[in-house]
Amino acid sequence: MKYLLLTFALVFTSINSDPENSDLMTEWKVIKIDGLENLVSSPTIRFQKEDSKVGGFAGCNTYFSTYDLSGNTISFGNTGSTRKMCPDMSVENAFLNLLPKIARYEIVKKELYLYDQTDKLLIIAISM
């Protein structure tokens, strides 16, 4: 009986886990931001599945937020960050301004593509 329950639990867990969503739960390095030709710094994105939190390096400061995930749709909550000033804030400003516009994601090989509601590509990141 114990074996049967354990088998059921394992099968049920594997049916309800989304392998694509689990691929999202890693750290990503941003390599492209819409509107910027060159990145003078590289933001990072780290998803935490347990508490639906996201955060990382925004280009100058550390940022933090929450996310809501359903299939390949994703939205971010209000974002906070540390408040130091750097000589060039262009990457951080662009990155943080795009986060609330993100509506869906796609993972192709080791690359994360983040799109807005009109399917415009906003951010590309690679798995670290």
Order of alpha helices (4+ residues) and beta strands (2+ residues): alpha-alpha-beta-beta-beta-beta-beta-beta-alpha-beta-beta-beta
